[in-house]
Amino acid sequence: MGKMNCFDLDGNYIKTLTLNYMASEIISLSNNKIALVGWVIWKEKERDFVAIIDFETNKEKIIWDHFTPNNDGSVIITRNDNGDGGELKVFYHHFTNLLFITSVQRSI
């Protein structure tokens, strides 16, 4: 899960939107809507998509998506204890050639 912090043109904080995926491109639309290109990777497949987000409600509508099987093993997911009670996940996405990590805090 990700957070998108939104600011006005003077740098003042407006609000935070919650996303369940990585966003690679974002543009503003009329009527307080945002269009974005997003992607999600799983061990077995990847999903690239375009979504329209309502800025006021944080509701989204996927208007296009494409699933790609991960048959060649190029998406690598490892999970390790990050040392503070959480879990560290490392991802490699072959289409974008990006390597990224996320940390998830476990509930105690």
N, C-alpha and C positions, 0 to 999 in steps of 0.2 A: 504494500500500500504506500502511496506517495502523497505528499502535501504540496499544493501549489499556492504560494503566498502571493497575493495580489495587492498592488500599490497603485496610487494615482500618479499622474505625471509630475507631481511635486515630491514624490517619494513617501507619501503618507500611506500607512498600512490601511487597507480596506477590509480584506477578509482572507480566509484560507479555504481553498477548495480541496476536497479529498478525492484522490484518484486510486484506482486499483491496478495500475499499470504504469509503464514508462511512457512518457510523451517525448516525441522528437521534434515536432513542429506545431506551433500554435499561432492562430490568427484570430483577431476579434471580428465579430460579425455584428450586424444590427440587432436591435431588440434584446440587448444584454445576453447574447449567445457567444460562445467560443467554439471554433472548429479546431480539432487537433488530430495529428497522426500519432497513433500509439502502437505499442507492440508488447506482447507477452510471450515469454518462452517457458515451455515445459520440457521435461526430459524427452517426451515422445513427439512433440510438435511445437510449432510457432504460430502466432497469430499476429498479423499486421492489420490495422483497421483505421478508419476515419470515424470520429465521433463528434457530435454536436453537444456541447455542455451548456446548460442554462446557468448563467452566472448567479442568479438569485437563489435558485433551489438546489444547485449542484446535481440535478438530474441529467442523465445522459441518454443519447440515442445513437446507436451505432448505425451509420448510413452505408458503410461498405466494410467488408472484411475478407481476409484471405488466409487460409490455413496452409501451412507447409509442413509436411512430415519431416522429422529429424531422423532420417535413415542413416546418415553418414557419421553420426556421433559427434557432430561439431558443436552441439550445445552441451556444455559441460556444467553440471551442477554439483557442487560439493557442499557438505554441511559440517561445520565444526563448532565446538564450543568456543565462544569468543573471549573467555576468561572472566566475564562479569555476570555469568548466569544466563547469558543470551546465546543465540545461535547465529553464526556467521555463514552466509550463503555466497558462493562465488559463481558467477555466470559468465559464459563466453557465448556471444551471439555471432555466428559466422556471416550472416547477411550484412550486418552493419560493421562487423569486425570490432565490436566493442567488448571490453572486459569490464565488469562492474561487480561490486559487492554490496550486500545489504546486511544489516544486523537486526535481528528480531529479539526483543526482550521476552524471556519466558516469565509467565506468572508464577508467583511463589505462594 
